[in-house]
């Protein structure tokens, strides 16, 4: 499983997908809520890891703007 975290530098036009992407704000969201999110709390755990340890790949390596 992979998790991608970052911030878009500008608006991006999304194309329709069979399983659409959903962009959520990290603040105020309970990703441990098993009534709303699958994975028995795994999504919440991944989000906490990103908050605690950062993105793991430098901006220069990933080509993506992001971070805290």
Short mmCIF file of the C-alpha atoms (twelve columns), coordinates in Angstrom:
data_MODEL
# 
_entry.id   MODEL 
# 
loop_
_atom_site.group_PDB 
_atom_site.id 
_atom_site.type_symbol 
_atom_site.label_atom_id 
_atom_site.label_alt_id 
_atom_site.label_comp_id 
_atom_site.label_asym_id 
_atom_site.label_seq_id 
_atom_site.Cartn_x 
_atom_site.Cartn_y 
_atom_site.Cartn_z 
_atom_site.pdbx_PDB_model_num 
ATOM 1  C CA . UNK A 1  0.000   0.000  0.000   1 
ATOM 2  C CA . UNK A 2  1.206   3.478  -0.763  1 
ATOM 3  C CA . UNK A 3  0.107   6.805  0.598   1 
ATOM 4  C CA . UNK A 4  0.791   10.080 -1.168  1 
ATOM 5  C CA . UNK A 5  0.735   13.329 0.758   1 
ATOM 6  C CA . UNK A 6  1.342   16.772 -0.590  1 
ATOM 7  C CA . UNK A 7  -0.190  20.019 -1.667  1 
ATOM 8  C CA . UNK A 8  -1.210  20.992 -5.144  1 
ATOM 9  C CA . UNK A 9  0.475   24.148 -6.385  1 
ATOM 10 C CA . UNK A 10 -2.495  25.047 -8.575  1 
ATOM 11 C CA . UNK A 11 -5.974  23.826 -9.457  1 
ATOM 12 C CA . UNK A 12 -5.985  20.601 -11.413 1 
ATOM 13 C CA . UNK A 13 -8.756  19.366 -13.681 1 
ATOM 14 C CA . UNK A 14 -9.665  15.835 -12.634 1 
ATOM 15 C CA . UNK A 15 -11.034 13.298 -15.066 1 
ATOM 16 C CA . UNK A 16 -13.866 10.963 -14.160 1 
ATOM 17 C CA . UNK A 17 -12.690 7.630  -12.763 1 
ATOM 18 C CA . UNK A 18 -14.446 4.345  -12.048 1 
ATOM 19 C CA . UNK A 19 -13.330 4.783  -8.436  1 
ATOM 20 C CA . UNK A 20 -13.071 8.565  -8.049  1 
ATOM 21 C CA . UNK A 21 -10.415 10.223 -5.944  1 
ATOM 22 C CA . UNK A 22 -11.572 12.144 -2.925  1 
ATOM 23 C CA . UNK A 23 -9.438  14.956 -1.558  1 
ATOM 24 C CA . UNK A 24 -9.920  15.533 2.162   1 
ATOM 25 C CA . UNK A 25 -8.445  18.006 4.588   1 
ATOM 26 C CA . UNK A 26 -6.324  16.389 7.280   1 
ATOM 27 C CA . UNK A 27 -7.485  18.810 9.967   1 
ATOM 28 C CA . UNK A 28 -10.713 17.913 11.704  1 
ATOM 29 C CA . UNK A 29 -11.063 14.486 10.054  1 
ATOM 30 C CA . UNK A 30 -11.159 11.303 12.175  1 
ATOM 31 C CA . UNK A 31 -9.496  8.722  9.941   1 
ATOM 32 C CA . UNK A 32 -9.884  6.125  12.714  1 
ATOM 33 C CA . UNK A 33 -13.696 6.228  12.288  1 
ATOM 34 C CA . UNK A 34 -14.465 2.718  11.027  1 
ATOM 35 C CA . UNK A 35 -18.048 3.711  10.200  1 
ATOM 36 C CA . UNK A 36 -16.695 6.137  7.590   1 
ATOM 37 C CA . UNK A 37 -13.331 4.683  6.520   1 
ATOM 38 C CA . UNK A 38 -12.322 1.107  5.711   1 
ATOM 39 C CA . UNK A 39 -9.203  -0.560 7.026   1 
ATOM 40 C CA . UNK A 40 -9.894  -0.903 10.760  1 
ATOM 41 C CA . UNK A 41 -7.982  2.282  11.595  1 
ATOM 42 C CA . UNK A 42 -5.118  1.701  9.153   1 
ATOM 43 C CA . UNK A 43 -5.807  4.938  7.288   1 
ATOM 44 C CA . UNK A 44 -5.654  6.873  10.553  1 
ATOM 45 C CA . UNK A 45 -2.401  5.147  11.412  1 
ATOM 46 C CA . UNK A 46 -0.852  6.068  8.044   1 
ATOM 47 C CA . UNK A 47 -1.926  9.699  8.443   1 
ATOM 48 C CA . UNK A 48 -0.380  9.822  11.931  1 
ATOM 49 C CA . UNK A 49 2.885   8.393  10.555  1 
ATOM 50 C CA . UNK A 50 3.042   11.155 7.949   1 
ATOM 51 C CA . UNK A 51 2.325   13.793 10.610  1 
ATOM 52 C CA . UNK A 52 5.007   12.348 12.914  1 
ATOM 53 C CA . UNK A 53 7.752   11.513 10.429  1 
ATOM 54 C CA . UNK A 54 7.086   13.676 7.373   1 
ATOM 55 C CA . UNK A 55 6.849   12.641 3.766   1 
ATOM 56 C CA . UNK A 56 9.886   10.378 3.705   1 
ATOM 57 C CA . UNK A 57 11.080  11.568 0.288   1 
ATOM 58 C CA . UNK A 58 12.616  14.961 -0.271  1 
ATOM 59 C CA . UNK A 59 10.861  17.414 -2.559  1 
ATOM 60 C CA . UNK A 60 13.767  17.224 -4.970  1 
ATOM 61 C CA . UNK A 61 13.433  13.438 -5.327  1 
ATOM 62 C CA . UNK A 62 9.651   13.263 -5.602  1 
ATOM 63 C CA . UNK A 63 9.024   16.245 -7.856  1 
ATOM 64 C CA . UNK A 64 5.986   17.016 -5.692  1 
ATOM 65 C CA . UNK A 65 5.390   20.075 -3.569  1 
ATOM 66 C CA . UNK A 66 4.266   19.119 -0.096  1 
ATOM 67 C CA . UNK A 67 5.056   18.792 3.548   1 
ATOM 68 C CA . UNK A 68 4.146   20.656 6.645   1 
# 
